[in-house]
Amino acid sequence: MSGHSTYQPKTGFERWLDARLPIIRLGHDSFVDYPTPRNLNYWWTFGGILSLCLGVQIITGIVLAMHYTPSAAGAFNSVEHIMRDVNYGWLLRYMHANGASMFFIAVYIHMLRGVYYGSYKAPREVLWILGCVIYLIMMATAFMGYVLPWGQMSFWGATVITNLFSAIPVVGPAITTWLWGGFAVDNSTLNRFFSLHYLLPFMIAGVVILHVWALHVVGQNNPTGIDPKSKSDTLPFTPYATVKDGFAMSLFLILFAVFIFYMPDSLGHPDNYTPANPMVTPPHIVPEWYFLPFYAILRAVPDKLMGVLAMFGAIACIFALPWLDTSKVKSMRYRPQARIYFFFFLVACVILGFCGAKLPDAQVIPGLTTVFVIDYDLNTFVWLSRLSTLYYFAYFLVVMPVLGLTEKPLPTPETISSPVLGVETKD
Ligand code: HEM
């Protein structure tokens, strides 16, 4: 995509290194001279913002781990020690905890941008699948990280989610015991979660490198969904995209700072400031906001195994998207009908998130096996979740394949530069 390299080593050292390890050339070709579609809007800045989020999480996480104790007896107190005694420990912890939420805000925007502009379509399927793999690892990392403070919500959240595996026929209970490293969520569970929570972000970093590599092989999509045809359709990455990304990152950091300094606990649950107690089930076990739509799908189905399958199915649909969408036109800018269905998809996701946070009418009776007891009679939120779950699946499995064949898209421009520059330029 980027064509031949334009890098010219300037100093003797650069020439020497270039002949042995052309790493400066790689950086130059990928982030300086790389041809970027000239019409990219601000939705294209979220890849850079996500890289920033990953960096912040890794750096703050490493320092937090220096003061954290991964044991059932010491974890809760070590987090309090970080908050009260460690120099700027409160800042590190609030950056890390709110950083996870910021990461998910950015990733959902990044993914929805991909859906709106058809960035998953050929030839970007592998790029999309790698993104989905990152998303899966992100969810696992966030889930395990939330267990580490060993508060009530950590413990009971871990209990509910690990128990889901027990719904798998025959081998389920054995898998759950294996995951726990015992017969309940306990010290060994916390230890392995800490180990994996430390490891997974580095795996994310590895997959991000593959993601960006795949991106640079096929080139970026853009709001028109039309590939660059001539040199006038692109601009060099630096300074154009670099400066734009930097500006967007600064705005994003302001929002991040508002959370850290003015409302650091607004996205968390107060129950997690109570130490874990296996003898007392909280009245309402609820995951972090970014898992709520999936949690609502899980609870919308009145059978544990089917609920688990629906939840994993919802994620599988995202993976399969490049093969579910039959439309030849990438960008929804030229697909007015697709835009309407997309809008209702967003609404369904928000409703699911909202319902996921609600306590169903019935009482959850304390005790491990009764965590899933929900009264399904005439429960508004359960029915709202069911309708939205239906729409969620219909969007992927019916709308995406059928609409692409039946719709009448608007005419697309000849080139990227024609709508931007107003004239067709050839070179
Ligand atoms: C740590 C998480 C991630 C990082 C650091 C990351 C990074 C990037 C970067 C730097 C770009 C180029 C700039 C841009 O288009 O915004 C990009 C593009 C892209 N990413 Fe990601 N990404 C992440 C997660 C994901 C996920 C979860 C998905 C989808 C499931 C995804 C799908 C895509 C697609 C389809 C493109 C191409 C966009 C286009 O050219 O139109 N990414 N990503």
Residues whose N, C-alpha, C, O or C-beta is under 5 A from the ligand:
A	BS01	HEM	W43 W44 T45 F46 G47 G48 L50 S51 M111 G114 S119 Y120 L127 W128 G131 C132 I134 Y135 V208 G219 Q220 N221 N222
